[in-house]
Amino acid sequence: MTEPTSTTIRTASGKPPVEADATAGFWRKGPSDTLPPPDMVGPYMRNRPVPAEPVEGRKAWIIGSGIAGLSAAFYLMRDGGMKAEDITILDTMQIAGGSLDGAGNADEGYIIRGGREMNFNYDNFWDVFQDVPALELPAGFSVLDEYRLVNDNDPNWSKARLMHKQGQIRDFSTLGLSKLHQWEIVKLLLKRKEDLDDITIEQYFSESFLETNFWYLWRSMFAFENWQSLLEMKLYMHRFLDAIDGLTDLSALVFPKYNQYDSFVVPLTRMLKEKGVKVQFGTRAYDLAMVEEGGRRTVTAIRCKQDGKDDSIAVGPKDVVFALTGSMTEGTAYGDIDTAPVLARGNADPGEDSDWMLWKNLAKKSPVFGKPEKFYGNVAGSMWESATLTCKPSPLVDKLKELSVNDPASGKTVTGGIITFTDSNWVLSFTCNRQPHFPTQPKDVLVLWVYALLMDKDGNYVKKPMPACTGREILAELCYHLGIVDQLDAVAANTKVRLALMPYITAQFMPRAAGDRPRVVPEGCTNLALLGQFVETSNDIIFTMEASVRTARIGVYTLLGLPKQVADISPTQYDIRNLMKGARALNNNEPFPGERLLHRLLDNTYYAHILPPLPEQDDSLRERAEAELSALLGKGSQALGAVYGWLDRLRDGSRDTSK
């Protein structure tokens, strides 16, 4: 008998890699395959790995206190067995959370630079937060428990996802795709990742595609620009294929009760600090000293500025370092109702005082650290601006109530996500999430969030680009698109506006090629892992909290030698049910070609439930199915009658209960 062939991908050492890749090849269970499928998630994956070597005396240094850095500390303790007091987090800012921010008050105005749209399949993120004590529920409950309590009892959806013509709701019931547009999407899904290096979205898609409901829904929801990476858009489509039928009304999304900082950063940092993790603020790490020998690179010191003064933190031979590469919100310029933000960053280089310096200096050492200039080198292409509105009762609040699925004061879903104005020169959107959006927010105050994608176009009402506008002018542009600009003075008198112009907010989406982003643990690195939104993983997307947590988990498991894989993204894209309902959605909610034939074959069988219901009555199914078959095979085809007969015999056989 021959030795059974293993389908498990293995490293040069003969061990399975820490980072699983479901696309690396066909997987099947065989006698020599001990691990589950590379994209399997669930309770079986909750095992705690036994550390391969003791971690006694080892120190961990984490650069960046965003969700990636905080998650690295979490995994070092929970799965790596490290003592909390041996873990130190360094951060330039004076507050944890990185891009997950939320601050202010009702008197001065609240501010949130951005928000996070989430779904069920953020498996690494939920792996962390099922073990983090809840923000408000009693002891014994987790953040995940809290999240489910909110979302299971308050469905998310939008009744005004797209608007135009100064306050009118645009029909968004379908994705508005022609057969040509649908075929463009299908071909993109079929393309190999390695064939899409440095190709932009507008280079691939037709001009008419970029005016469809689909593209307005997609680009405003995920913040894609036409000139950005086609590869990243493809990865997004695979990641969210199971949710594409909820793209129009946003019913595929789940949101936290409060803003991202209070919902996630506060409970996680509270837990880490209570256990003894140290957080050192006012410390900007700008380089890592390394020794190289035989192709192996080992960090020996962290070069930093602490409160503006040069410093060096020694890294021991057994210590591990986790470093954030790049920053989406670095260099943010702020404004208010009377002041436009003034950008301090240049278009091509972020400057010596930037959080990009660490990655820049690493890239000078070796090509394995990627090409940061591909991402920071075009601020005009990666920048957009947001405005946070702190609102007392006004005509704006009255208009909001018309567009909301629940009363904004009810504590339930309000707009259900962003509302986008498709005829806005800026591609302007706004949203009102569940209120209060901050735990201490007064009952008579609402917090709205506004953002736009195009920064170089004059507004429809205010004849300036958005970055040149004061908060009042941005408020005027919003009121114009809502059809209430004649009541601007009453709105402005009861609204505080805080602005955030972010030069690198979509830098991670800029066109890229293989090698432009480093791996989590670059080749040859013995004690360094890279985290965040500018790091390469097998198949996951970026601009999500899940991506940050994934990089942290891969880094911890790799550097500590933990014998456990981090599963690839959830396999929902391969589920035939998702493929079929996705095909129906892309076909504007009409049965896709061949769908009626599938019904003819599978109706009245065990598998009937996997098919989307048909819009017509059952008595017309045969005729419509035969018409589909005629269209596929051609009228008069000799095969046509044979297929009809085969379908009938197969259906009759499925009903036969004899033995």
C-alpha positions as CSV (number, residue, x, y, z in Angstrom):
1,M,0.0,0.0,0.0
2,T,1.4,3.4,-1.0
3,E,1.9,6.2,1.6
4,P,-1.2,8.4,1.6
5,T,-0.6,11.9,0.1
6,S,-1.2,14.8,2.5
7,T,-3.1,17.8,1.2
8,T,-2.0,20.0,4.2
9,I,0.4,22.8,3.2
10,R,3.6,22.6,5.2
11,T,6.6,24.9,5.8
12,A,10.2,24.0,5.1
13,S,10.4,22.6,8.7
14,G,7.6,20.1,7.9
15,K,5.1,21.9,10.1
16,P,1.8,23.5,9.0
17,P,2.2,27.3,8.7
18,V,0.6,29.4,11.4
19,E,-1.3,31.4,8.7
20,A,-3.7,29.1,6.9
21,D,-4.5,29.7,3.2
22,A,-7.6,28.0,1.8
23,T,-6.6,29.0,-1.7
24,A,-3.2,27.2,-1.7
25,G,-4.7,24.0,-3.0
26,F,-7.4,21.4,-2.7
27,W,-8.0,20.1,0.8
28,R,-9.3,16.7,1.9
29,K,-9.0,14.8,5.1
30,G,-6.5,11.9,4.8
31,P,-4.7,9.6,7.2
32,S,-1.7,12.0,7.4
33,D,-3.8,15.2,7.8
34,T,-4.3,16.0,11.4
35,L,-5.6,19.5,11.1
36,P,-9.2,20.6,10.2
37,P,-9.8,22.5,6.9
38,P,-7.7,25.7,6.6
39,D,-10.8,28.0,6.8
40,M,-12.7,26.1,9.5
41,V,-14.0,28.2,12.3
42,G,-16.1,27.2,15.3
43,P,-15.8,25.7,18.8
44,Y,-13.3,23.1,17.7
45,M,-10.9,25.9,16.9
46,R,-11.1,27.3,20.5
47,N,-8.3,25.0,21.7
48,R,-5.5,26.7,23.7
49,P,-2.1,25.9,22.2
50,V,0.6,24.7,24.6
51,P,3.7,27.0,24.3
52,A,6.6,25.2,22.6
53,E,9.1,26.8,25.0
54,P,8.7,28.6,28.3
55,V,8.2,32.3,28.1
56,E,9.6,33.0,31.6
57,G,11.5,36.3,31.6
58,R,10.5,37.2,28.0
59,K,9.4,40.7,27.4
60,A,7.0,41.9,24.7
61,W,7.1,45.3,23.2
62,I,4.1,46.4,21.2
63,I,4.3,49.6,19.1
64,G,0.8,51.1,18.7
65,S,-2.2,50.9,21.0
66,G,-4.9,50.5,18.3
67,I,-7.0,47.4,18.1
68,A,-4.0,45.4,16.6
69,G,-1.7,46.2,19.4
70,L,-4.3,45.7,22.1
71,S,-5.2,42.3,20.5
72,A,-1.5,41.3,20.4
73,A,-1.3,41.9,24.2
74,F,-4.5,39.8,24.6
75,Y,-3.2,36.8,22.6
76,L,0.2,37.0,24.3
77,M,-1.5,36.4,27.6
78,R,-4.4,34.1,26.8
79,D,-2.7,31.8,24.3
80,G,0.9,32.6,24.8
81,G,0.9,32.3,28.6
82,M,2.9,35.5,29.1
83,K,2.6,37.5,32.3
84,A,0.8,40.8,31.9
85,E,3.6,42.7,33.6
86,D,6.0,41.6,30.9
87,I,4.0,43.3,28.2
88,T,4.5,47.0,27.4
89,I,2.5,49.0,24.8
90,L,4.1,52.1,23.3
91,D,2.1,54.8,21.6
92,T,2.6,58.3,20.2
93,M,-0.7,59.5,21.5
94,Q,-1.9,60.1,25.0
95,I,-4.9,57.8,24.7
96,A,-5.3,54.2,23.5
97,G,-7.4,53.1,20.6
98,G,-5.5,54.4,17.5
99,S,-8.0,55.0,14.7
100,L,-10.8,53.7,16.9
101,D,-11.6,57.0,18.5
102,G,-14.5,58.8,20.0
103,A,-14.3,61.9,22.2
104,G,-15.8,65.2,23.1
105,N,-18.9,66.3,24.9
106,A,-22.2,68.0,24.2
107,D,-20.9,71.5,25.0
108,E,-17.8,71.4,22.8
109,G,-19.1,68.9,20.3
110,Y,-18.4,65.2,19.9
111,I,-15.9,63.8,17.3
112,I,-15.5,60.5,15.7
113,R,-13.1,60.4,12.7
114,G,-14.7,57.3,11.3
115,G,-16.9,54.3,12.1
116,R,-16.9,50.6,11.6
117,E,-19.4,48.5,9.7
118,M,-19.3,44.9,10.8
119,N,-20.8,41.5,10.1
120,F,-21.0,38.0,11.7
121,N,-17.8,36.6,10.2
122,Y,-15.2,38.7,11.9
123,D,-14.0,35.5,13.5
124,N,-10.7,36.6,15.1
125,F,-12.3,39.8,16.3
126,W,-15.1,37.9,18.0
127,D,-12.6,35.4,19.3
128,V,-11.1,38.2,21.3
129,F,-14.3,39.9,22.5
130,Q,-16.0,36.8,23.6
131,D,-13.4,36.8,26.4
132,V,-13.5,40.5,27.2
133,P,-15.8,41.5,30.0
134,A,-18.8,43.5,28.9
135,L,-18.9,47.3,29.1
136,E,-22.3,47.5,30.9
137,L,-23.7,44.0,31.5
138,P,-23.0,42.4,34.9
139,A,-19.8,40.3,35.6
140,G,-19.7,37.1,33.6
141,F,-21.0,38.6,30.4
142,S,-18.7,39.5,27.5
143,V,-18.6,42.3,24.9
144,L,-19.8,39.7,22.4
145,D,-22.8,38.9,24.7
146,E,-23.6,42.6,24.8
147,Y,-23.3,43.0,21.1
148,R,-25.6,40.1,20.4
149,L,-28.1,41.4,22.9
150,V,-28.3,44.7,21.0
151,N,-28.3,43.4,17.5
152,D,-30.5,40.3,18.0
153,N,-33.3,42.6,19.3
154,D,-32.9,45.5,16.9
155,P,-32.6,44.6,13.2
156,N,-30.5,46.9,11.0
157,W,-31.9,48.2,7.7
158,S,-32.2,51.4,5.8
159,K,-35.2,53.0,4.1
160,A,-33.3,55.8,2.4
161,R,-29.9,54.3,1.5
162,L,-29.6,56.4,-1.7
163,M,-30.9,60.0,-2.2
164,H,-30.8,62.6,-4.9
165,K,-32.6,65.7,-6.2
166,Q,-32.4,67.6,-2.9
167,G,-34.2,65.3,-0.5
168,Q,-35.7,62.7,-2.7
169,I,-35.1,59.0,-2.0
170,R,-33.6,57.3,-5.1
171,D,-34.8,53.8,-6.0
172,F,-32.2,51.4,-4.5
173,S,-34.3,48.2,-4.5
174,T,-31.9,46.6,-7.0
175,L,-28.2,46.9,-7.8
176,G,-29.0,48.3,-11.2
177,L,-26.6,46.1,-13.1
178,S,-26.9,45.3,-16.8
179,K,-25.8,42.0,-18.2
180,L,-22.5,43.5,-19.2
181,H,-22.0,44.9,-15.7
182,Q,-22.8,41.5,-14.2
183,W,-20.3,39.8,-16.4
184,E,-17.7,42.4,-15.5
185,I,-18.1,41.3,-11.8
186,V,-18.2,37.6,-12.6
187,K,-15.0,37.9,-14.6
188,L,-13.3,39.8,-11.7
189,L,-14.3,37.1,-9.2
190,L,-12.7,34.5,-11.6
191,K,-9.4,36.3,-12.0
192,R,-6.3,35.2,-10.1
193,K,-5.0,37.7,-7.5
194,E,-1.5,37.7,-9.0
195,D,-2.9,39.0,-12.3
196,L,-4.2,42.2,-10.7
197,D,-1.0,43.9,-9.6
198,D,-1.2,47.7,-9.8
199,I,-4.5,47.7,-11.7
200,T,-7.1,50.3,-10.7
201,I,-10.9,49.9,-10.5
202,E,-11.5,52.5,-13.3
203,Q,-9.0,50.7,-15.6
204,Y,-11.0,47.5,-15.4
205,F,-14.7,48.5,-15.2
206,S,-16.7,50.3,-17.9
207,E,-17.7,54.0,-17.3
208,S,-21.4,53.0,-17.1
209,F,-20.6,50.5,-14.3
210,L,-19.2,53.3,-12.2
211,E,-22.6,55.1,-12.4
212,T,-24.7,52.1,-11.2
213,N,-26.5,51.7,-7.9
214,F,-24.1,48.9,-7.1
215,W,-21.1,51.2,-7.4
216,Y,-22.6,54.0,-5.4
217,L,-23.6,51.5,-2.7
218,W,-20.3,49.8,-2.7
219,R,-17.9,52.7,-2.9
220,S,-19.7,54.8,-0.2
221,M,-20.1,51.8,2.2
222,F,-16.4,50.7,1.9
223,A,-14.8,54.1,0.9
224,F,-13.4,53.0,-2.4
225,E,-12.2,55.6,-4.9
226,N,-12.3,54.8,-8.6
227,W,-8.5,55.1,-8.9
228,Q,-7.7,52.6,-6.1
229,S,-6.8,48.9,-6.1
230,L,-8.9,46.5,-8.2
231,L,-7.3,43.6,-6.3
232,E,-8.6,44.9,-3.0
233,M,-12.1,45.3,-4.4
234,K,-11.9,41.7,-5.6
235,L,-10.9,40.5,-2.1
236,Y,-13.8,42.6,-0.7
237,M,-16.2,40.8,-3.0
238,H,-15.1,37.4,-1.9
239,R,-15.1,38.4,1.8
240,F,-18.7,39.8,1.6
241,L,-20.2,37.5,-1.1
242,D,-22.5,36.1,1.6
243,A,-23.8,39.7,2.3
244,I,-24.3,41.0,-1.2
245,D,-28.0,40.5,-1.1
246,G,-28.1,42.8,1.9
247,L,-26.0,45.5,0.2
248,T,-29.0,47.7,-0.9
249,D,-30.7,48.1,2.4
250,L,-27.7,47.4,4.7
251,S,-29.5,44.6,6.4
252,A,-26.3,42.5,6.3
253,L,-24.7,44.8,8.8
254,V,-24.5,44.8,12.6
255,F,-23.5,47.8,14.7
256,P,-22.4,48.4,18.3
257,K,-24.5,50.2,20.8
258,Y,-22.1,53.1,21.2
259,N,-19.2,54.5,19.2
260,Q,-16.2,52.2,18.4
261,Y,-14.0,53.6,21.2
262,D,-16.5,53.1,24.0
263,S,-17.8,49.8,22.6
264,F,-14.4,48.1,22.1
265,V,-11.4,50.0,23.2
266,V,-12.6,50.9,26.7
267,P,-13.5,47.3,27.8
268,L,-10.4,45.8,26.2
269,T,-7.9,48.3,27.7
270,R,-9.7,48.1,31.0
271,M,-9.1,44.3,31.1
272,L,-5.5,44.5,30.0
273,K,-4.6,47.2,32.5
274,E,-6.4,45.4,35.3
275,K,-4.3,42.3,34.6
276,G,-1.1,44.4,34.6
277,V,-0.2,45.3,31.0
278,K,1.8,48.5,30.9
279,V,0.9,51.3,28.5
280,Q,3.5,54.0,27.8
281,F,2.1,57.1,26.0
282,G,4.0,60.0,24.4
283,T,6.5,57.5,22.8
284,R,7.0,57.6,19.0
285,A,9.0,54.6,17.8
286,Y,10.8,55.6,14.5
287,D,13.3,52.7,13.9
288,L,14.3,49.3,15.0
289,A,18.0,48.4,15.5
290,M,18.7,44.9,14.1
291,V,21.5,42.4,13.8
292,E,21.6,40.3,10.7
293,E,23.4,36.9,10.5
294,G,22.9,34.2,7.9
295,G,19.7,35.7,6.6
296,R,18.2,36.0,10.1
297,R,17.2,39.4,11.4
298,T,16.8,40.1,15.1
299,V,15.6,43.3,16.7
300,T,18.0,44.5,19.5
301,A,16.5,47.9,20.3
302,I,13.6,50.2,19.7
303,R,14.7,53.7,18.7
304,C,12.1,56.3,19.8
305,K,11.3,59.8,20.9
306,Q,9.8,59.9,24.4
307,D,8.1,63.2,25.1
308,G,10.2,64.7,22.2
309,K,13.5,63.4,23.4
310,D,15.6,60.6,21.8
311,D,15.6,57.3,23.6
312,S,16.4,53.7,23.0
313,I,14.7,50.7,24.5
314,A,16.8,47.6,24.7
315,V,15.3,44.4,23.4
316,G,16.6,41.2,25.0
317,P,17.5,38.0,23.0
318,K,14.3,36.3,24.0
319,D,12.1,39.4,23.7
320,V,9.5,39.9,21.0
321,V,8.5,43.1,19.2
322,F,5.1,43.8,17.5
323,A,5.1,47.0,15.4
324,L,2.4,48.9,13.5
325,T,3.3,49.8,9.9
326,G,1.7,53.0,8.6
327,S,-1.3,54.7,10.0
328,M,-4.7,55.6,8.4
329,T,-5.4,58.5,10.7
330,E,-1.8,59.9,11.1
331,G,-1.5,63.6,10.4
332,T,-5.3,64.3,10.8
333,A,-6.1,68.0,10.5
334,Y,-9.0,69.4,12.5
335,G,-11.5,72.1,12.0
336,D,-14.8,73.3,13.5
337,I,-17.9,75.3,12.4
338,D,-15.9,78.4,11.7
339,T,-12.5,76.9,10.7
340,A,-11.4,74.8,7.8
341,P,-8.7,72.2,8.6
342,V,-5.2,72.9,7.5
343,L,-3.3,69.9,6.3
344,A,0.3,69.6,7.6
345,R,1.3,66.6,5.5
346,G,2.8,67.0,2.0
347,N,1.4,65.0,-0.9
348,A,4.5,62.8,-1.5
349,D,6.2,62.5,1.9
350,P,4.7,62.5,5.5
351,G,7.8,64.0,7.1
352,E,10.2,63.1,9.9
353,D,7.6,63.5,12.7
354,S,5.2,61.0,11.1
355,D,4.1,57.6,12.4
356,W,5.1,56.4,8.9
357,M,8.8,56.8,9.8
358,L,9.1,53.4,11.4
359,W,8.0,51.6,8.3
360,K,10.1,53.9,6.1
361,N,13.2,53.1,8.0
362,L,12.5,49.3,8.1
363,A,12.0,49.4,4.3
364,K,15.5,50.9,3.9
365,K,17.0,47.7,5.6
366,S,15.5,45.1,3.2
367,P,12.9,44.5,0.5
368,V,11.1,42.1,2.8
369,F,9.7,45.1,4.6
370,G,7.8,46.3,1.5
371,K,7.4,49.7,-0.2
372,P,5.6,52.2,2.1
373,E,5.9,54.9,-0.5
374,K,3.3,53.1,-2.6
375,F,0.8,53.9,0.2
376,Y,1.8,57.3,1.7
377,G,3.1,58.8,-1.6
378,N,-0.2,60.2,-3.0
379,V,-2.2,62.1,-0.3
380,A,-4.5,63.6,-3.0
381,G,-5.5,60.0,-3.8
382,S,-5.9,58.7,-0.3
383,M,-7.5,61.6,1.6
384,W,-11.0,62.2,2.6
385,E,-12.8,64.3,5.3
386,S,-15.4,63.6,7.9
387,A,-17.6,65.9,10.0
388,T,-19.2,65.0,13.3
389,L,-22.4,66.9,14.1
390,T,-23.7,67.4,17.6
391,C,-27.3,68.3,17.2
392,K,-30.0,69.9,19.3
393,P,-33.6,69.9,18.0
394,S,-33.7,71.7,14.6
395,P,-35.0,71.2,11.0
396,L,-32.1,68.8,10.4
397,V,-33.3,66.6,13.2
398,D,-36.9,66.8,11.8
399,K,-35.6,65.7,8.4
400,L,-33.6,62.9,10.0
401,K,-36.8,61.5,11.6
402,E,-38.4,61.2,8.1
403,L,-35.5,59.1,6.9
404,S,-35.1,56.9,10.0
405,V,-36.5,53.4,10.6
406,N,-37.0,54.2,14.3
407,D,-37.3,57.4,16.3
408,P,-33.8,58.6,16.9
409,A,-34.5,58.9,20.6
410,S,-35.6,55.3,20.9
411,G,-32.2,53.8,21.3
412,K,-32.7,51.6,18.3
413,T,-31.5,51.6,14.7
414,V,-31.9,55.1,13.2
415,T,-30.7,55.4,9.6
416,G,-29.3,51.9,9.5
417,G,-26.0,53.1,8.1
418,I,-24.9,55.8,5.7
419,I,-27.2,57.6,3.3
420,T,-25.4,58.6,0.1
421,F,-26.4,61.5,-2.2
422,T,-25.7,60.1,-5.7
423,D,-25.8,63.5,-7.4
424,S,-23.3,65.1,-4.9
425,N,-20.1,66.4,-6.5
426,W,-18.4,65.3,-3.3
427,V,-20.2,61.9,-3.1
428,L,-21.4,63.1,0.3
429,S,-22.9,60.6,2.8
430,F,-24.2,60.9,6.4
431,T,-25.4,58.6,9.1
432,C,-27.0,58.5,12.5
433,N,-26.2,55.4,14.5
434,R,-28.0,54.2,17.6
435,Q,-28.4,57.0,20.1
436,P,-27.0,57.9,22.5
437,H,-23.7,57.3,20.5
438,F,-21.7,58.2,23.7
439,P,-22.6,56.7,27.1
440,T,-22.9,60.2,28.8
441,Q,-24.6,61.9,25.9
442,P,-27.6,64.0,27.0
443,K,-31.0,62.8,25.9
444,D,-31.8,66.0,23.9
445,V,-28.6,65.6,21.8
446,L,-28.1,63.5,18.6
447,V,-24.7,62.7,17.1
448,L,-24.5,62.5,13.3
449,W,-21.5,61.6,11.1
450,V,-20.8,63.0,7.6
451,Y,-18.2,62.1,5.1
452,A,-17.3,62.5,1.4
453,L,-15.1,60.8,-1.0
454,L,-14.1,63.4,-3.6
455,M,-11.8,66.1,-2.2
456,D,-11.0,68.0,-5.4
457,K,-14.5,68.9,-6.6
458,D,-16.5,72.0,-5.8
459,G,-19.8,71.3,-3.9
460,N,-23.2,71.6,-5.6
461,Y,-24.2,74.5,-3.2
462,V,-20.9,75.6,-1.7
463,K,-18.6,76.3,-4.6
464,K,-15.5,75.0,-2.9
465,P,-13.8,71.6,-2.4
466,M,-14.7,70.0,0.9
467,P,-11.2,70.4,2.5
468,A,-11.4,74.2,1.9
469,C,-14.8,74.5,3.8
470,T,-15.6,75.4,7.3
471,G,-18.0,73.3,9.3
472,R,-20.8,75.7,8.5
473,E,-20.2,75.4,4.8
474,I,-20.2,71.6,5.0
475,L,-23.4,71.8,7.0
476,A,-24.9,74.0,4.3
477,E,-23.9,71.4,1.6
478,L,-25.6,68.7,3.6
479,C,-28.7,70.7,4.1
480,Y,-28.8,71.5,0.4
481,H,-28.9,67.8,-0.5
482,L,-31.5,67.2,2.1
483,G,-33.7,69.9,0.7
484,I,-33.6,72.1,3.8
485,V,-30.9,74.7,2.9
486,D,-33.5,77.4,3.3
487,Q,-33.5,76.6,7.0
488,L,-29.7,76.6,7.3
489,D,-29.6,79.4,10.0
490,A,-31.9,77.4,12.3
491,V,-29.9,74.3,11.8
492,A,-26.5,76.0,12.3
493,A,-27.7,77.7,15.5
494,N,-28.4,74.3,17.1
495,T,-25.5,72.2,15.6
496,K,-21.9,71.9,16.6
497,V,-19.5,70.8,13.9
498,R,-16.1,69.2,14.3
499,L,-14.0,68.3,11.2
500,A,-11.3,65.7,10.6
501,L,-9.3,65.8,7.3
502,M,-7.3,62.6,7.1
503,P,-4.5,62.4,4.5
504,Y,-4.0,58.7,4.7
505,I,-7.5,57.4,5.5
506,T,-7.6,55.1,2.4
507,A,-3.9,54.8,1.8
508,Q,-4.3,51.0,2.3
509,F,-6.5,50.9,-0.8
510,M,-3.9,52.5,-3.1
511,P,-2.9,50.3,-6.1
512,R,-0.3,47.7,-5.1
513,A,1.6,44.7,-6.4
514,A,3.0,41.6,-4.7
515,G,5.8,42.6,-2.3
516,D,4.6,46.1,-1.7
517,R,3.2,45.1,1.7
518,P,5.3,43.0,4.2
519,R,4.1,39.7,5.6
520,V,3.1,39.7,9.3
521,V,6.5,38.0,10.1
522,P,8.8,39.0,7.3
523,E,11.3,36.5,5.9
524,G,14.2,36.0,8.3
525,C,12.8,37.9,11.2
526,T,13.2,36.0,14.5
527,N,11.5,38.3,17.0
528,L,9.5,40.9,14.9
529,A,5.9,40.8,13.8
530,L,4.2,43.6,11.8
531,L,0.6,44.6,12.5
532,G,-2.3,46.5,11.1
533,Q,-3.8,47.6,7.8
534,F,-0.6,47.6,5.7
535,V,0.4,44.0,6.1
536,E,-0.1,41.1,3.7
537,T,-2.3,38.2,4.7
538,S,-3.4,35.2,2.7
539,N,-6.9,36.3,1.6
540,D,-8.3,38.8,4.1
541,I,-9.2,42.4,3.3
542,I,-8.1,45.6,5.0
543,F,-9.8,48.6,6.6
544,T,-11.5,46.4,9.1
545,M,-10.9,45.6,12.8
546,E,-10.9,42.0,11.9
547,A,-7.8,42.5,9.7
548,S,-6.0,44.2,12.6
549,V,-6.8,41.4,15.0
550,R,-5.8,38.7,12.4
551,T,-2.3,40.2,12.0
552,A,-1.9,40.3,15.8
553,R,-2.9,36.7,16.2
554,I,-0.7,35.5,13.4
555,G,2.2,37.4,14.9
556,V,1.8,36.1,18.4
557,Y,1.4,32.5,17.3
558,T,4.5,32.7,15.0
559,L,6.9,34.5,17.3
560,L,6.0,32.3,20.3
561,G,6.1,29.1,18.3
562,L,2.5,28.2,19.3
563,P,1.4,25.0,17.6
564,K,-1.9,26.3,16.2
565,Q,-3.1,27.7,12.9
566,V,-5.0,31.0,12.4
567,A,-7.9,30.0,10.1
568,D,-8.3,31.7,6.8
569,I,-11.4,33.8,6.2
570,S,-14.8,32.2,6.8
571,P,-15.6,29.9,3.9
572,T,-19.0,31.5,3.2
573,Q,-18.0,32.5,-0.3
574,Y,-17.9,28.8,-1.3
575,D,-21.4,28.0,0.1
576,I,-23.7,27.3,-2.9
577,R,-26.5,29.0,-1.1
578,N,-24.5,32.3,-0.9
579,L,-23.4,31.9,-4.5
580,M,-27.0,31.5,-5.7
581,K,-28.5,34.4,-3.6
582,G,-25.5,36.5,-4.7
583,A,-26.2,35.7,-8.3
584,R,-29.9,36.6,-7.8
585,A,-28.9,40.0,-6.2
586,L,-26.5,40.8,-9.0
587,N,-29.3,40.0,-11.5
588,N,-31.4,42.8,-9.9
589,N,-33.4,40.3,-7.8
590,E,-34.6,38.4,-10.9
591,P,-33.9,34.6,-11.3
592,F,-30.4,34.2,-12.9
593,P,-29.9,32.2,-16.1
594,G,-30.4,28.5,-15.3
595,E,-32.0,29.2,-11.9
596,R,-35.4,27.8,-12.9
597,L,-33.8,24.7,-14.3
598,L,-32.3,24.2,-10.8
599,H,-35.8,24.6,-9.3
600,R,-37.1,22.1,-11.9
601,L,-34.4,19.7,-10.8
602,L,-34.4,20.2,-7.0
603,D,-38.0,21.3,-6.0
604,N,-39.7,18.6,-3.9
605,T,-36.3,17.2,-2.9
606,Y,-34.3,17.5,0.3
607,Y,-32.2,20.3,-1.3
608,A,-35.1,22.5,-2.3
609,H,-34.4,24.9,0.5
610,I,-31.0,26.0,-0.8
611,L,-32.7,27.8,-3.8
612,P,-34.0,31.4,-3.6
613,P,-37.8,31.4,-4.0
614,L,-39.1,32.1,-7.5
615,P,-41.3,35.1,-8.1
616,E,-43.8,33.2,-10.3
617,Q,-46.4,30.5,-9.4
618,D,-45.4,26.9,-9.5
619,D,-47.7,26.1,-12.4
620,S,-45.6,28.2,-14.8
621,L,-42.3,26.8,-13.6
622,R,-42.1,24.1,-16.3
623,E,-42.8,26.5,-19.1
624,R,-40.3,29.0,-17.9
625,A,-37.6,26.4,-17.2
626,E,-38.1,24.9,-20.7
627,A,-37.8,28.4,-22.1
628,E,-34.5,28.9,-20.2
629,L,-33.2,25.6,-21.5
630,S,-34.2,26.5,-25.1
631,A,-32.2,29.7,-24.7
632,L,-29.2,27.8,-23.5
633,L,-29.3,25.0,-26.0
634,G,-31.1,26.6,-28.9
635,K,-34.6,25.8,-30.2
636,G,-34.7,22.6,-32.2
637,S,-31.6,21.2,-30.6
638,Q,-31.6,17.4,-30.5
639,A,-30.4,17.6,-27.0
640,L,-33.4,19.6,-25.9
641,G,-35.9,16.8,-25.8
642,A,-33.3,14.4,-24.2
643,V,-32.7,16.9,-21.3
644,Y,-36.5,17.5,-20.8
645,G,-36.9,13.7,-20.5
646,W,-33.9,13.3,-18.2
647,L,-35.2,16.1,-15.9
648,D,-38.7,14.5,-15.7
649,R,-37.2,11.0,-15.0
650,L,-34.9,12.4,-12.3
651,R,-37.8,14.3,-10.6
652,D,-40.0,11.2,-10.8
653,G,-37.3,9.1,-9.3
654,S,-36.8,11.5,-6.4
655,R,-40.4,11.1,-5.5
656,D,-40.3,7.3,-5.7
657,T,-40.4,5.9,-2.1
658,S,-40.2,2.2,-3.1
659,K,-37.1,0.3,-2.0
